[in-house]
Amino acid sequence: MTAVLDVRGLPPCEPFERILAALDALPAGQTLEALLAREPLPLFAWLGDNGFGWEGDHLRLDGQPCYRIVIRRAA
């Protein structure tokens, strides 16, 4: 099961904080898909340091560029 979190358009720091809160509530073996306005470079280091795997890609939604990251919690 994948939870989806759209944090596009939020001011700096808030997307990061909301993603961390969602990950804190994410059950083992589940994934979180987050949509952001830009590639979340600081998040990549945090994920690696805390045992999460992820994949990301650039895409367009509603005609606007965005970045999608799918984060996996280890089982």
Sequence and secondary structure as in RCSB ss.txt:
>XXXX:A:sequence
MTAVLDVRGLPPCEPFERILAALDALPAGQTLEALLAREPLPLFAWLGDNGFGWEGDHLRLDGQPCYRIVIRRAA
>XXXX:A:secstr
 EEEEE TT  TTHHHHHHHHHHHT  TT EEEEEESS  HHHHHHHHHTTEEEEEEEEEETTEEEEEEEEEE  
